[in-house]
Amino acid sequence: MRMSEELLNKYFKGLCTPEEKLLVISYLNETEDLPAHLLGKNEWDETVEAVIPDHKTAEMFEVIKKQTISGRKRLNWFNITTAAAVILAVLGLVFLGLNRNQPKPDLAKNKVQNIKQAIAVNWKSVVNYTEQDQQLTLPDKSTVKIYPGGELRYTIPFVNRNREIYLKGKGFFQVTKDKKHPFVVYAKGVSTTALGTSFTITALEKSKLIKVQLHTGKVWVKSIDSTHHVKSFSEILMPGRELVYNSRLNKVSVMDTKVPVIQQEDRLTILNFTQAPLAEVFASLQKHYNVKIIYNPADLEEMSFTGSLKLAQPITTILKEITELNKLNHTKTTKGYLISKK
């Protein structure tokens, strides 16, 4: 096989096509007749390796070592520097993101407190759907009699700064004494504040009148709701006094509760009562008959009497009439008479 020197030169320069490369390799394996400037196969195989002097080998090694190690050092330092820069950049972005997303400490604290307060306060509502008076004991041991159709609302916990009640309808309150926590009842734009007393509030939804009747102690009644055009007023009530606010006329009046009127008729003494509290009726009987009438004031709350009593009758007869009308018992004792609930 003949092979052109041009193709051989092309092969040794790595410029052959795959087909040309296979052709040249086949030629080299089969022929020993190479151009003068090329070695034959047998000659190549028999060629002895050239020996390099030791000092030349050491010089070459130092050159290679210097170039390789210095290049590696430069490469390592470059890699370390690059990696550090990337890490710092990532940390900076993360820190910036955290600062943007994290709220101010004070705002976060206030937000947590507001959430706790919102969760902590709950409303309790009691509505009397029955035709009988409903007795309720509040968390502070105060008692409320809710009349039919009445509604009472208060917060849990009940005792915070004030003991606050919201009333619709009619209710009688027997308040436990607590000077540090005033007892406040809100009804139709009027507030009634007490420290320890008993009183009745009537604030019927369809009525034009709001009434506050004080039985014992002392209360402060005032207007609080300007949106309903309630006349501005502030009154301190003493026992036996009653405040009436007329929302239609926007008028406030304070008066004594009804007291018995003693009349002389045919040489007989007669007591006439009109919606008078039973406590006042018994007080008049005690004075006239000079006897002791014992009772629990709480048992007589919201009980009244309208009618005429002839004082010529025995007191037992009069007490029997009054107690039967109000579903009470009367018992003769060594000290007088005892009035109690049935």
C-alpha positions in Angstrom: 0.0 0.0 0.0 1.3 3.4 -0.9 0.6 6.4 1.3 1.2 9.9 0.4 3.5 11.9 2.6 0.9 14.7 2.6 -1.6 12.4 4.3 0.9 11.1 6.7 1.8 14.7 7.7 -1.9 15.4 8.0 -2.3 12.4 10.3 0.5 13.3 12.6 -0.9 16.9 12.9 -4.3 15.5 13.8 -6.1 16.9 10.8 -7.4 13.6 9.3 -11.0 12.7 8.9 -12.1 9.5 10.6 -11.9 7.7 7.3 -8.4 9.0 6.6 -7.3 8.2 10.1 -8.3 4.5 9.7 -6.5 4.4 6.4 -3.2 5.8 7.8 -3.4 3.5 10.9 -3.8 0.5 8.7 -0.9 1.6 6.6 1.4 2.1 9.6 0.6 -1.3 11.0 1.4 -3.1 7.7 4.4 -1.3 6.2 7.9 -0.7 7.2 8.7 1.5 4.2 8.3 4.9 5.8 9.8 8.2 4.5 13.3 8.9 5.6 12.3 11.4 8.3 10.0 8.8 9.9 11.1 5.7 11.9 9.9 2.3 11.0 7.9 0.2 13.4 10.7 -2.1 14.3 13.1 0.8 14.8 10.6 2.6 17.0 10.2 -0.5 19.1 13.9 -0.9 19.4 14.6 2.7 20.3 16.4 3.2 23.7 15.0 5.8 26.0 17.2 8.9 26.3 18.8 9.5 29.7 18.4 13.1 31.2 21.1 14.2 33.6 20.2 14.5 37.3 20.7 18.3 37.5 18.5 18.8 34.5 15.8 16.6 36.0 16.0 18.7 39.3 15.7 21.9 37.4 12.7 20.7 35.4 11.1 19.5 38.6 11.5 22.8 40.4 10.1 24.7 37.5 7.1 22.4 37.3 6.6 22.4 41.1 6.8 26.2 41.2 4.3 26.7 38.4 1.9 24.0 39.7 1.9 24.9 43.4 1.7 28.7 42.9 -1.1 28.2 40.4 -2.9 26.0 42.9 -2.4 28.5 45.7 -3.8 31.3 43.5 -6.7 29.0 42.6 -7.4 28.1 46.2 -7.2 31.7 47.4 -9.5 32.7 44.6 -12.0 30.0 45.5 -11.9 30.8 49.2 -12.4 34.5 48.5 -15.2 33.8 46.1 -16.9 31.4 48.6 -16.6 33.9 51.5 -18.1 36.7 49.3 -21.1 34.5 48.4 -21.7 33.5 52.0 -21.6 37.1 53.2 -23.9 38.1 50.5 -26.4 35.4 51.4 -26.2 36.2 55.1 -26.8 39.9 54.3 -29.9 39.1 52.3 -31.3 36.8 55.0 -30.6 39.4 57.7 -32.2 42.1 55.6 -35.3 40.0 55.0 -35.6 39.2 58.7 -35.4 42.9 59.6 -38.0 43.8 57.1 -40.4 41.0 58.2 -39.9 41.4 62.0 -42.1 44.1 63.6 -40.9 46.6 66.1 -40.5 45.2 69.6 -42.9 47.6 71.2 -45.5 47.2 68.5 -45.3 43.4 68.8 -45.6 43.6 72.5 -48.7 45.8 72.3 -50.2 43.5 69.6 -49.8 40.4 71.9 -51.3 42.3 74.8 -54.3 43.4 72.7 -54.8 39.9 71.5 -54.7 38.6 75.1 -57.1 41.2 76.2 -59.5 40.4 73.3 -59.4 36.7 74.2 -59.6 37.3 77.9 -62.9 39.3 77.9 -66.1 37.4 77.3 -69.7 38.5 77.5 -72.4 36.7 79.5 -76.0 37.4 78.8 -79.0 36.3 80.9 -82.5 36.8 79.5 -85.7 36.0 81.5 -88.1 34.4 79.0 -90.4 33.2 81.7 -93.4 34.8 83.4 -91.7 34.6 86.8 -89.0 36.7 88.4 -85.6 35.2 87.9 -82.9 35.4 90.6 -79.3 35.7 89.6 -76.1 35.7 91.7 -73.2 37.6 90.1 -69.5 36.6 90.5 -69.0 39.2 93.3 -72.0 37.6 95.3 -74.3 40.5 94.4 -77.8 39.4 93.5 -80.1 40.6 90.8 -83.8 39.9 90.4 -84.6 40.0 86.6 -88.2 40.6 85.9 -90.0 38.8 83.0 -88.7 40.0 79.6 -85.6 41.5 81.2 -82.0 41.0 80.0 -78.7 41.4 81.8 -75.2 41.4 80.3 -71.8 41.6 81.9 -68.2 40.7 81.2 -66.2 37.7 82.4 -64.0 38.4 84.4 -66.7 40.5 86.1 -64.5 42.5 88.6 -61.9 44.5 86.7 -61.8 48.2 87.5 -65.6 48.5 87.9 -68.4 46.0 88.2 -70.4 46.9 85.1 -73.9 45.6 84.2 -76.0 46.4 81.1 -79.8 46.1 81.7 -82.8 46.0 79.5 -86.2 45.8 81.2 -86.6 45.8 85.0 -84.2 44.6 87.7 -83.7 44.7 91.4 -80.1 44.9 92.6 -78.8 43.9 96.0 -75.1 45.0 95.8 -72.3 43.5 97.8 -70.1 46.2 99.3 -66.8 46.8 97.6 -65.4 50.3 97.8 -62.6 49.6 95.4 -64.9 48.4 92.6 -68.0 50.6 92.1 -71.1 48.7 90.9 -72.4 50.4 87.7 -75.7 49.6 85.9 -76.2 51.1 82.4 -79.8 51.3 81.0 -81.0 53.4 78.1 -78.4 56.1 78.3 -78.5 56.4 82.2 -75.9 55.0 84.6 -76.5 54.1 88.2 -73.4 53.8 90.4 -73.4 52.2 93.9 -70.8 50.9 96.4 -73.1 48.7 98.4 -76.8 49.2 98.4 -80.2 48.0 97.0 -82.1 49.7 94.3 -84.5 49.0 91.5 -84.1 50.1 87.9 -87.0 50.1 85.4 -86.0 50.6 81.8 -88.6 48.9 79.6 -87.8 48.9 75.9 -91.2 50.4 74.8 -91.6 52.7 77.8 -90.7 56.4 77.7 -89.8 56.4 81.4 -86.6 55.3 83.1 -87.0 54.9 86.9 -84.3 54.4 89.6 -85.7 53.7 93.0 -83.3 53.6 96.0 -84.2 51.3 98.9 -81.0 51.4 101.0 -77.6 53.0 100.9 -76.8 55.7 98.3 -76.5 55.8 94.5 -75.3 58.2 91.9 -77.5 58.5 88.8 -76.4 60.4 85.7 -76.9 60.7 81.9 -74.2 59.2 79.7 -75.6 58.8 76.2 -75.6 62.0 74.2 -76.5 60.1 71.0 -80.0 59.6 72.2 -80.3 63.3 73.2 -80.7 62.4 76.9 -80.8 65.5 79.0 -77.6 66.0 81.0 -78.2 65.4 84.7 -76.4 64.0 87.7 -78.2 63.2 90.9 -77.3 61.6 94.2 -80.3 59.6 95.6 -80.8 58.9 99.3 -83.1 56.1 100.6 -86.7 56.5 99.8 -86.0 58.7 96.8 -86.8 58.0 93.2 -85.5 59.4 89.9 -87.7 59.4 86.9 -86.5 60.4 83.4 -89.1 61.0 80.7 -87.4 60.4 77.3 -90.3 61.8 75.4 -90.3 65.1 77.3 -86.6 64.9 78.0 -87.3 65.8 81.6 -85.8 64.5 84.9 -87.6 64.6 88.2 -86.6 63.4 91.7 -89.2 62.7 94.3 -89.9 60.8 97.5 -91.5 57.4 97.0 -95.1 57.1 98.0 -95.6 57.4 101.8 -98.7 56.5 103.8 -101.3 59.2 104.5 -103.1 59.0 107.8 -106.7 60.2 107.8 -109.4 60.4 110.5 -112.7 59.0 109.5 -115.6 58.3 111.9 -113.3 58.4 114.9 -111.3 55.5 113.2 -107.7 55.9 112.0 -107.1 54.7 108.5 -103.9 54.4 106.6 -104.1 54.8 102.8 -101.3 53.4 100.7 -100.6 53.7 97.0 -97.8 51.4 95.7 -96.0 51.8 99.0 -93.0 49.5 99.7 -93.9 46.9 102.3 -91.0 48.0 104.4 -92.7 51.4 104.8 -96.1 49.8 105.5 -94.6 47.7 108.3 -92.7 50.8 109.7 -96.0 52.6 110.0 -97.7 49.6 111.7 -94.8 49.3 114.1 -95.1 52.9 115.1 -98.9 52.8 115.5 -99.2 49.5 117.4 -95.9 49.8 119.2 -94.8 46.3 118.2 -91.7 44.8 116.6 -92.1 43.5 113.1 -89.0 41.5 112.0 -88.2 40.6 108.4 -85.4 40.2 105.9 -85.2 43.3 103.7 -84.2 41.1 100.8 -87.5 39.2 101.1 -89.6 42.3 100.7 -87.8 43.9 97.8 -90.1 44.9 95.0 -93.1 44.2 97.2 -95.6 47.0 97.6 -99.1 47.5 98.9 -102.0 49.6 97.7 -105.1 49.9 99.9 -106.6 51.2 103.1 -105.9 49.7 106.5 -108.2 50.4 109.4 -106.1 50.7 112.5 -109.0 49.8 114.8 -108.4 46.2 113.7 -106.0 43.9 115.5 -102.5 44.0 114.0 -102.7 40.2 113.4 -105.7 40.8 111.1 -103.8 43.5 109.1 -100.6 41.4 108.9 -102.6 38.4 107.7 -104.2 40.5 104.9 -100.9 41.9 103.8 -98.9 38.7 103.9 -101.5 36.7 102.0 -101.5 39.2 99.2 -97.7 39.0 98.9 -97.4 35.2 99.5 -95.6 35.7 102.9 -95.9 34.1 106.3 -96.4 36.0 109.6 -95.5 34.4 112.9 -96.1 35.7 116.5 -92.9 35.8 118.6 -92.0 36.9 122.1 -90.6 40.1 120.5 -93.4 40.8 118.1 -94.0 39.4 114.7 -91.8 37.6 112.2 -92.4 38.0 108.4 -90.9 35.4 106.1 -91.2 33.9 102.7 -93.4 30.8 102.2 
